[in-house]
Amino acid sequence: MKHALVVTSFGTSVPEARGSIEAVEKTLEEAAGYTAVRAFTSPTIRRILAGRGERVANLSEALEALHGEGVDRVVVQPTHLLYGYEYDKLKAEAECLSGRFERMTVGKPLLAGSRDILRFAENLAKMHPRQEGAAVVYMGHGTEHFANAVYPALQTALNLMGRGDICIGTVEGWPGLEDILRQLKAPCGVRLLPLMLVAGDHARNDMAVDWKEALERAGHTVQCEFTGLGERTWVQEMYRERLLEVLCAAERGT
């Protein structure tokens, strides 16, 4: 019986941000106990990387290659933060090729339910002790998909913990930058970080330029930090546990 793990990420074209993906890939490979292969779902990122001489397979290509190598059972584990259009496409793509294998299992994204959101919020609160005259702002991607509800749910969890000083916003969803500016009533020192697996293009442009300038115009002192979520050990642990759930379910045949 030949097994394989496909760690599937949106990808990044920013070399400095790749470490976040690699850290999660390494964690998942160690948890699985067998070799993992990489797949990036973004055609744009794969095209940019190909132009630099680096070819990264998409999910279909990775699965076809594994089938050609005689793999019987495959687990596809996304590094996506939440359900959304990208996850929907990934799952549909995997299901199209599921007949090539004796068994294929597609894992869940990191924040797949209320317990995940609460645990994530608790870790953010621990990582950022409250400081007088200071706030922490996280910028997520956001989506028009209903799964965008994860972001306000995360903010609600933080608020119920008494941590309204940690603000959650998105570039392309709700809450947005204007909501953050309203939440920060008095000028304060702001730590601005990406709520994304990698600190890639969005972090270096939307966050470090547009969001930073808007916050500074509102009277805040802003410090940008370029650490993707994948570099956090507690996030890596959450991914590891997510994969172990999938592996256990696969062994039971459920």
Contacts in CASP RR format, 6 or more apart in sequence:
PFRMAT RR
TARGET T0000
AUTHOR 0000-0000-0000
METHOD contacts of the structure
MODEL  1
MKHALVVTSFGTSVPEARGSIEAVEKTLEEAAGYTAVRAFTSPTIRRILA
GRGERVANLSEALEALHGEGVDRVVVQPTHLLYGYEYDKLKAEAECLSGR
FERMTVGKPLLAGSRDILRFAENLAKMHPRQEGAAVVYMGHGTEHFANAV
YPALQTALNLMGRGDICIGTVEGWPGLEDILRQLKAPCGVRLLPLMLVAG
DHARNDMAVDWKEALERAGHTVQCEFTGLGERTWVQEMYRERLLEVLCAA
ERGT
1 72 0 8 1.000
1 73 0 8 1.000
2 69 0 8 1.000
2 70 0 8 1.000
2 71 0 8 1.000
2 72 0 8 1.000
2 73 0 8 1.000
3 32 0 8 1.000
3 34 0 8 1.000
3 71 0 8 1.000
3 72 0 8 1.000
3 73 0 8 1.000
3 74 0 8 1.000
3 75 0 8 1.000
4 34 0 8 1.000
4 35 0 8 1.000
4 36 0 8 1.000
4 37 0 8 1.000
4 66 0 8 1.000
4 69 0 8 1.000
4 71 0 8 1.000
4 73 0 8 1.000
4 74 0 8 1.000
4 75 0 8 1.000
5 28 0 8 1.000
5 29 0 8 1.000
5 32 0 8 1.000
5 34 0 8 1.000
5 35 0 8 1.000
5 36 0 8 1.000
5 37 0 8 1.000
5 74 0 8 1.000
5 75 0 8 1.000
5 77 0 8 1.000
5 243 0 8 1.000
6 36 0 8 1.000
6 37 0 8 1.000
6 38 0 8 1.000
6 39 0 8 1.000
6 59 0 8 1.000
6 62 0 8 1.000
6 63 0 8 1.000
6 66 0 8 1.000
6 74 0 8 1.000
6 75 0 8 1.000
6 76 0 8 1.000
6 77 0 8 1.000
7 24 0 8 1.000
7 25 0 8 1.000
7 28 0 8 1.000
7 29 0 8 1.000
7 36 0 8 1.000
7 37 0 8 1.000
7 38 0 8 1.000
7 39 0 8 1.000
7 77 0 8 1.000
7 79 0 8 1.000
8 39 0 8 1.000
8 40 0 8 1.000
8 41 0 8 1.000
8 59 0 8 1.000
8 62 0 8 1.000
8 76 0 8 1.000
8 77 0 8 1.000
8 78 0 8 1.000
8 79 0 8 1.000
8 80 0 8 1.000
8 90 0 8 1.000
9 21 0 8 1.000
9 24 0 8 1.000
9 38 0 8 1.000
9 39 0 8 1.000
9 40 0 8 1.000
9 41 0 8 1.000
9 78 0 8 1.000
9 79 0 8 1.000
9 80 0 8 1.000
9 197 0 8 1.000
10 40 0 8 1.000
10 41 0 8 1.000
10 42 0 8 1.000
10 45 0 8 1.000
10 79 0 8 1.000
10 80 0 8 1.000
10 86 0 8 1.000
10 197 0 8 1.000
11 21 0 8 1.000
11 40 0 8 1.000
11 41 0 8 1.000
11 42 0 8 1.000
11 45 0 8 1.000
11 56 0 8 1.000
11 198 0 8 1.000
12 18 0 8 1.000
12 20 0 8 1.000
12 21 0 8 1.000
12 45 0 8 1.000
12 198 0 8 1.000
12 200 0 8 1.000
12 201 0 8 1.000
13 44 0 8 1.000
13 45 0 8 1.000
13 48 0 8 1.000
13 49 0 8 1.000
13 200 0 8 1.000
13 201 0 8 1.000
14 198 0 8 1.000
14 199 0 8 1.000
14 200 0 8 1.000
14 201 0 8 1.000
14 204 0 8 1.000
16 199 0 8 1.000
16 200 0 8 1.000
16 226 0 8 1.000
17 198 0 8 1.000
17 199 0 8 1.000
17 200 0 8 1.000
17 203 0 8 1.000
17 226 0 8 1.000
17 228 0 8 1.000
18 198 0 8 1.000
19 198 0 8 1.000
19 230 0 8 1.000
19 231 0 8 1.000
20 197 0 8 1.000
20 198 0 8 1.000
20 199 0 8 1.000
20 228 0 8 1.000
20 229 0 8 1.000
20 230 0 8 1.000
20 231 0 8 1.000
21 79 0 8 1.000
21 197 0 8 1.000
21 198 0 8 1.000
21 230 0 8 1.000
23 230 0 8 1.000
23 231 0 8 1.000
23 236 0 8 1.000
24 79 0 8 1.000
24 197 0 8 1.000
24 230 0 8 1.000
24 235 0 8 1.000
24 236 0 8 1.000
24 239 0 8 1.000
25 36 0 8 1.000
25 38 0 8 1.000
25 79 0 8 1.000
27 236 0 8 1.000
27 237 0 8 1.000
27 239 0 8 1.000
27 240 0 8 1.000
28 36 0 8 1.000
28 77 0 8 1.000
28 239 0 8 1.000
28 240 0 8 1.000
28 243 0 8 1.000
29 35 0 8 1.000
29 36 0 8 1.000
30 240 0 8 1.000
31 240 0 8 1.000
31 243 0 8 1.000
31 244 0 8 1.000
31 247 0 8 1.000
32 75 0 8 1.000
32 243 0 8 1.000
32 247 0 8 1.000
37 57 0 8 1.000
37 62 0 8 1.000
37 65 0 8 1.000
37 66 0 8 1.000
38 56 0 8 1.000
38 57 0 8 1.000
38 62 0 8 1.000
39 56 0 8 1.000
39 57 0 8 1.000
39 58 0 8 1.000
39 59 0 8 1.000
39 61 0 8 1.000
39 62 0 8 1.000
40 46 0 8 1.000
40 49 0 8 1.000
40 56 0 8 1.000
40 57 0 8 1.000
40 58 0 8 1.000
41 58 0 8 1.000
41 59 0 8 1.000
41 86 0 8 1.000
41 89 0 8 1.000
41 90 0 8 1.000
43 58 0 8 1.000
45 56 0 8 1.000
46 55 0 8 1.000
46 56 0 8 1.000
46 58 0 8 1.000
49 55 0 8 1.000
49 56 0 8 1.000
50 56 0 8 1.000
57 65 0 8 1.000
58 93 0 8 1.000
59 76 0 8 1.000
59 90 0 8 1.000
59 93 0 8 1.000
59 94 0 8 1.000
60 93 0 8 1.000
60 96 0 8 1.000
60 97 0 8 1.000
63 74 0 8 1.000
63 76 0 8 1.000
63 94 0 8 1.000
63 97 0 8 1.000
63 100 0 8 1.000
64 97 0 8 1.000
64 100 0 8 1.000
66 74 0 8 1.000
66 101 0 8 1.000
67 97 0 8 1.000
67 100 0 8 1.000
67 101 0 8 1.000
71 101 0 8 1.000
72 101 0 8 1.000
72 102 0 8 1.000
72 103 0 8 1.000
73 101 0 8 1.000
73 102 0 8 1.000
73 103 0 8 1.000
73 104 0 8 1.000
73 250 0 8 1.000
74 101 0 8 1.000
74 103 0 8 1.000
74 104 0 8 1.000
74 105 0 8 1.000
75 104 0 8 1.000
75 105 0 8 1.000
75 106 0 8 1.000
75 107 0 8 1.000
75 243 0 8 1.000
75 246 0 8 1.000
75 247 0 8 1.000
75 250 0 8 1.000
76 90 0 8 1.000
76 94 0 8 1.000
76 104 0 8 1.000
76 105 0 8 1.000
76 106 0 8 1.000
76 107 0 8 1.000
77 107 0 8 1.000
77 239 0 8 1.000
77 242 0 8 1.000
77 243 0 8 1.000
77 246 0 8 1.000
78 87 0 8 1.000
78 90 0 8 1.000
78 106 0 8 1.000
78 107 0 8 1.000
78 108 0 8 1.000
78 109 0 8 1.000
79 110 0 8 1.000
79 197 0 8 1.000
79 230 0 8 1.000
79 239 0 8 1.000
80 86 0 8 1.000
80 87 0 8 1.000
80 90 0 8 1.000
80 109 0 8 1.000
80 110 0 8 1.000
80 197 0 8 1.000
81 109 0 8 1.000
81 110 0 8 1.000
81 111 0 8 1.000
81 141 0 8 1.000
81 150 0 8 1.000
81 195 0 8 1.000
81 196 0 8 1.000
81 197 0 8 1.000
81 229 0 8 1.000
82 109 0 8 1.000
82 110 0 8 1.000
82 111 0 8 1.000
82 112 0 8 1.000
82 143 0 8 1.000
82 147 0 8 1.000
82 148 0 8 1.000
82 150 0 8 1.000
83 109 0 8 1.000
83 112 0 8 1.000
83 145 0 8 1.000
83 147 0 8 1.000
84 143 0 8 1.000
84 145 0 8 1.000
84 147 0 8 1.000
85 143 0 8 1.000
85 144 0 8 1.000
85 145 0 8 1.000
87 109 0 8 1.000
87 147 0 8 1.000
88 145 0 8 1.000
90 106 0 8 1.000
91 106 0 8 1.000
94 104 0 8 1.000
94 106 0 8 1.000
95 106 0 8 1.000
97 104 0 8 1.000
98 104 0 8 1.000
103 250 0 8 1.000
103 253 0 8 1.000
105 246 0 8 1.000
105 249 0 8 1.000
105 250 0 8 1.000
107 242 0 8 1.000
107 243 0 8 1.000
107 246 0 8 1.000
108 242 0 8 1.000
108 245 0 8 1.000
108 246 0 8 1.000
110 116 0 8 1.000
110 120 0 8 1.000
110 235 0 8 1.000
110 238 0 8 1.000
110 239 0 8 1.000
110 242 0 8 1.000
111 117 0 8 1.000
111 120 0 8 1.000
111 150 0 8 1.000
111 154 0 8 1.000
112 242 0 8 1.000
114 153 0 8 1.000
116 238 0 8 1.000
117 150 0 8 1.000
117 153 0 8 1.000
117 154 0 8 1.000
117 157 0 8 1.000
118 157 0 8 1.000
119 238 0 8 1.000
120 154 0 8 1.000
120 157 0 8 1.000
120 238 0 8 1.000
121 154 0 8 1.000
121 157 0 8 1.000
121 158 0 8 1.000
121 161 0 8 1.000
121 163 0 8 1.000
122 161 0 8 1.000
123 232 0 8 1.000
123 234 0 8 1.000
123 235 0 8 1.000
124 136 0 8 1.000
124 138 0 8 1.000
124 158 0 8 1.000
124 163 0 8 1.000
124 166 0 8 1.000
125 158 0 8 1.000
125 161 0 8 1.000
125 163 0 8 1.000
125 166 0 8 1.000
127 232 0 8 1.000
127 234 0 8 1.000
128 136 0 8 1.000
128 166 0 8 1.000
128 191 0 8 1.000
130 163 0 8 1.000
130 165 0 8 1.000
131 165 0 8 1.000
133 186 0 8 1.000
133 188 0 8 1.000
133 189 0 8 1.000
134 165 0 8 1.000
134 188 0 8 1.000
134 189 0 8 1.000
134 190 0 8 1.000
134 191 0 8 1.000
135 165 0 8 1.000
135 166 0 8 1.000
135 167 0 8 1.000
135 184 0 8 1.000
135 188 0 8 1.000
135 189 0 8 1.000
135 190 0 8 1.000
135 191 0 8 1.000
135 220 0 8 1.000
136 165 0 8 1.000
136 166 0 8 1.000
136 167 0 8 1.000
136 190 0 8 1.000
136 191 0 8 1.000
136 193 0 8 1.000
137 167 0 8 1.000
137 169 0 8 1.000
137 180 0 8 1.000
137 184 0 8 1.000
137 190 0 8 1.000
137 191 0 8 1.000
137 192 0 8 1.000
137 193 0 8 1.000
137 211 0 8 1.000
137 215 0 8 1.000
138 166 0 8 1.000
138 167 0 8 1.000
138 168 0 8 1.000
138 169 0 8 1.000
138 193 0 8 1.000
138 194 0 8 1.000
138 195 0 8 1.000
139 169 0 8 1.000
139 170 0 8 1.000
139 171 0 8 1.000
139 192 0 8 1.000
139 193 0 8 1.000
139 194 0 8 1.000
139 195 0 8 1.000
139 196 0 8 1.000
139 202 0 8 1.000
139 203 0 8 1.000
139 206 0 8 1.000
139 207 0 8 1.000
139 211 0 8 1.000
140 151 0 8 1.000
140 168 0 8 1.000
140 169 0 8 1.000
140 170 0 8 1.000
140 171 0 8 1.000
140 194 0 8 1.000
140 195 0 8 1.000
140 196 0 8 1.000
140 202 0 8 1.000
141 170 0 8 1.000
141 171 0 8 1.000
141 172 0 8 1.000
141 195 0 8 1.000
141 196 0 8 1.000
141 202 0 8 1.000
142 148 0 8 1.000
142 151 0 8 1.000
142 170 0 8 1.000
142 171 0 8 1.000
142 172 0 8 1.000
142 173 0 8 1.000
142 174 0 8 1.000
143 172 0 8 1.000
143 173 0 8 1.000
144 172 0 8 1.000
144 173 0 8 1.000
148 170 0 8 1.000
148 173 0 8 1.000
148 174 0 8 1.000
151 168 0 8 1.000
151 169 0 8 1.000
151 170 0 8 1.000
151 173 0 8 1.000
151 174 0 8 1.000
151 175 0 8 1.000
151 195 0 8 1.000
152 168 0 8 1.000
152 174 0 8 1.000
152 175 0 8 1.000
154 168 0 8 1.000
155 164 0 8 1.000
155 167 0 8 1.000
155 168 0 8 1.000
155 169 0 8 1.000
155 175 0 8 1.000
158 164 0 8 1.000
158 166 0 8 1.000
158 168 0 8 1.000
164 183 0 8 1.000
167 180 0 8 1.000
167 183 0 8 1.000
167 184 0 8 1.000
168 175 0 8 1.000
168 195 0 8 1.000
169 175 0 8 1.000
169 176 0 8 1.000
169 177 0 8 1.000
169 179 0 8 1.000
169 180 0 8 1.000
169 195 0 8 1.000
170 176 0 8 1.000
171 202 0 8 1.000
171 206 0 8 1.000
177 210 0 8 1.000
177 211 0 8 1.000
177 214 0 8 1.000
180 211 0 8 1.000
180 215 0 8 1.000
181 214 0 8 1.000
181 215 0 8 1.000
181 218 0 8 1.000
184 190 0 8 1.000
184 215 0 8 1.000
184 218 0 8 1.000
184 220 0 8 1.000
187 218 0 8 1.000
187 219 0 8 1.000
187 220 0 8 1.000
187 221 0 8 1.000
188 220 0 8 1.000
188 221 0 8 1.000
189 220 0 8 1.000
189 221 0 8 1.000
189 222 0 8 1.000
189 223 0 8 1.000
190 215 0 8 1.000
190 220 0 8 1.000
190 221 0 8 1.000
190 222 0 8 1.000
190 223 0 8 1.000
191 223 0 8 1.000
191 225 0 8 1.000
192 207 0 8 1.000
192 208 0 8 1.000
192 211 0 8 1.000
192 212 0 8 1.000
192 215 0 8 1.000
192 222 0 8 1.000
192 223 0 8 1.000
192 224 0 8 1.000
192 225 0 8 1.000
193 207 0 8 1.000
193 224 0 8 1.000
193 225 0 8 1.000
193 227 0 8 1.000
193 228 0 8 1.000
194 200 0 8 1.000
194 202 0 8 1.000
194 203 0 8 1.000
194 207 0 8 1.000
194 226 0 8 1.000
194 227 0 8 1.000
194 228 0 8 1.000
194 229 0 8 1.000
195 229 0 8 1.000
196 202 0 8 1.000
196 203 0 8 1.000
196 228 0 8 1.000
196 229 0 8 1.000
197 228 0 8 1.000
197 229 0 8 1.000
197 230 0 8 1.000
198 228 0 8 1.000
198 230 0 8 1.000
199 226 0 8 1.000
199 227 0 8 1.000
199 228 0 8 1.000
200 226 0 8 1.000
203 224 0 8 1.000
203 226 0 8 1.000
203 228 0 8 1.000
204 226 0 8 1.000
207 224 0 8 1.000
208 224 0 8 1.000
208 226 0 8 1.000
212 222 0 8 1.000
212 224 0 8 1.000
215 222 0 8 1.000
216 222 0 8 1.000
229 235 0 8 1.000
230 236 0 8 1.000
230 239 0 8 1.000
END
